[in-house]
């Protein structure tokens, strides 16, 4: 735990500074100032608690990805990053002093700061030990090890096809793994992203001050539920945890802005760019980009030179986020987006054979549908696999899926109602009370439909690609929560929050929620006792250890597991089996890259 705490302090310091510099620069640009009146502009101020850190995560990930193009992401990469952070700290010293004062005030003027500190320590304890994700010992650890030692190797996917599953989370994990300190590679960044979500969810306490729920509170409840489910697993550097926590964060912040009727387009642009970043972590997040409709619409409405500059800058920043991810894809696998072969742009010697890539894609889809035999079940139609798949879902996940189905129907009804309102307004019918609402409520309704529609699209995309629960759990949890949450808030508005019924209902729900938190906390403690190890208070649990055998390619020793297909981090470099007859160096050693053995 102590090792996790120390690394997290380092992560917070470096991401805060780089994120601070980025947001200060962006918000200083004239094109990012929102017009309040003719000739009057307002500068957007970022929310200091998390916005800088999240922005810094994106910046430092891009830095690690770019650095990996040239050499291993280790000591030198960290020294350069720290040097850059020192320059930032000196340049913005006055603003940073003010921010530090504001943060300290959280501890001096109230209990708020201590809440965040307690959550920090709880999440650090959860990240210090737990269940190592199967895929982390299968290939995540090896992918991170390659980035630490070598950066980027041509055709690495030929050695171990899953190493071609490029994720932006791996360079980020390598940057903060501290492997250069003594050989052990720490894996704390999935837990750190979970910490960011936990801090965001902590704001649910404001419901006591408000005396009523807002839409983002429903997303926060589901975020808390998700954190409970991964508490004993976030020790692993699995991309699923990075993705889910970031998507939760995006949706919660977006809903907060929707409730506050945020008029500046800057925070929407920033969250849209965070959505682009989420796609580089895992491609299944692609539909989250539907949310960009909101800032694009605002920029194109009553457009002026500043708005067009803001749009151009947004496109440039999105390209900067995506470019190193795509370059890494091509270098590792020869494909722009592995394992999708529909986009075939590069004819390189290290390219993973098309047939193997297509089989790999089919295997992902088949496994997601609950089957392991690709030859038998890979080409099943929707009608054939949906029944067995749904029957294989159990417990609370099945209940939530059923609620999602109902929520989708409700969403369609809301969409029809919105268009009826829109047509009514276009027709200029003012006396139709059923389909007449104010322009402000119309915009708010449209934003809600965009947010919930994005979740519906993400849910359907997940369902028709690879519907393994852990791949799309964030969409399963959020879709019904947002749509039903909106209906409940509308119901409370109708009844009146000051009514006795509303007050009693909120009190009862609050008591149930607190009791649930206590129950889940006690459940976690009970489950933690059998695996408790006092050593984890000092040092984080390592990757798994497995029995291995070895093979050689041009005098270089490689390892492979003799039990199942997991090998962990220690034995490096590794493959899943003896590959000596299937691949070859493109030159004289590992750094030259790997290519399939020619069949000629």
Secondary structure, 3 states (H helix, E strand, C coil): CHHHHHHHHHHHHHHHHHHHHHHHHHHHCHHHEEEEECCEEEECCCCCCCHHHHHHHHHHHHHHHHHHCCCCCCHHHHHHHHHHHHHHHHHCHHHHHHHHHHHHHHHHCCCHHHHHHHHHHHHHHHHHCCCCCHHHHHHHHHHHHHHHHCCCCCCHHHCCHHHHCCCHHHHHHHHCCCHHHCCCCCCCHHHHHHHHHHHHHHHHHHHHHHCCCCHHHHHHHHHHHHHHHHCCCCCCCCHHHHHHHHHHHHHHHHHHHHHHCCCCCHHHHHHHHHHHHHHHHCHHHHHHHHHHHHHHHHHHCCCCHHHHHHHHHHHHHHHHHHHHHHHHHHHHHCCCCCCCCCCCCCCCCCCCCHHHHHHHHHHHHHHHCCCCCHHHHCCCCHHHHHHHHHHCCCHHHHHHHHHHHHHHHHHHHHHHHHHHHHHHHHHCCCCCCCCCCCHHHHHHHHHHHHHHHHHHHHHHHHHHHCCCHHHHHHHHHHHHHHHHHHHHHHHHHHHCCCCHHHHHHHHHHHHHHHHHHHHHHHHHHHHHHCCCCHHHHCCCCCCCCCCEEEEEECCEEEEEECCCCCCCCCCCCEECCCCCCCEEECCCCHHHCEEECCCC
